[in-house]
């Protein structure tokens, strides 16, 4: 009897060891963001001029939770969920749908919003007997940038990304993504074959040397005419490069260059061709890091029938030289009141970063001058700058690392818009835009 008990105990130990060895490892990280902000005249016209009411102060929050499920060093899966942005006091919900259901729902009395979003869901694996790494699923995908973000593509999308490191110096990444498929089934029920897919693919070469990095890339897109109900199928391509030089540290130079072209088929008005250049030079000092950022992006000409002369973009976000006029705001604070992409503008920003007088408290000061590159007769909508228009922006941003996992970003911003009366008529009488905000972030 003792022998049988011993054998059963040994078997239980063996099977328990196997089960434990095959168990997946879970690691959860995330962020709670709380944004308290006061803004005024973000449309550059006060309530009296615009005819719209102003709601200057709001509080909002966002929760992001990411869990990585690792089976082995070769296979893992990631789930990334998000709640918000939820505005305090607002029931929210999808437009036209029931309250408290949908993105951002649940901020009003009683809360109980049905509002959990799947932000990302993907697996990572290594192809057997190789160093080829593959990521497949809903994921973040951004084209390279070394200065202030890539305005063409920086968003979440369904994609397959494969990367291979040849050695410590050279690597290659390829991807295929599907931003849109308006009718995913084989049977459309219309009796016609719809060209309703939007696919894109690309290659990124990684070069990392002693004191420099260089990332040239190429991307191509196919856009069916039924995606946006255009008259013809569209194709588009982008070629660019991101470069950073650190070998002369404390002097650091970085630059981005992008050229893009969209072929609208038989409809010339759907064509688009444009380019974008940006660079940054900084010098690290003991007390702070002074620097300058400059950019130039092509704008529209005076003939709308020949298509657009601005850089075509996929996801209108990502360019962040400043924190109010452009897309560089911390956390969930407001920004990009001039542009999210920088297309149709040029500008210069003087920057003082890493200013520190008190431990765990740092400051950034930016002063930027922005001017339009769109022709004054291009007919662009209000909010786009022509060659006769300009803007000034000042940021004073502070980061306070309260604890290891708790930080506060305090942002003060001012933008003054100067529009030409001969282009905009009475609308040239603009009001200055202001922002004062605090973003509290708990990271775990």
Buried (B, 14 or more C-beta within 10 A) or exposed (E): EEEEEEEEEEEEEEEEEEEEEEEEEEEEEBBBBBBBBEBBBBBBBBBEBBEEEBEEEBBBBBBBBBBBBBBEEEEBBBBBBBBBBBBBEBBBBEEEEEBBBBBBBBBBEEEEBEBEEEBBBBBBBBEEEEEBBBBBBBBBBBBBBBBBBBBBBBBBBBBBBBBBBEEEEEBBBEBEBBBBBBBEEEEBEEEEEBBBBBBBBBEBBBBBEEEBBBBBBBBBBBBBBBBEEBEBBBEBBBBBBBBBBBEEEEEBBBBBBBBBBBBBBEBEEBBBBBBBBBBBBBBBEEEBBBBEBBBBBBBBBEEEEEBBBBBBBBBBBBBBBBBBBBBBBBBBBBBBBBBBBBBBBBBBBEBBBBBEEEEEBBBBBBBBEBBBBBBBBBBBEEEBBBBBBBBBBBBBBBBBEEEEEBBBBBBBBBBBBEBBEEBBEEBBEBBEBBBBBBBBBBEE
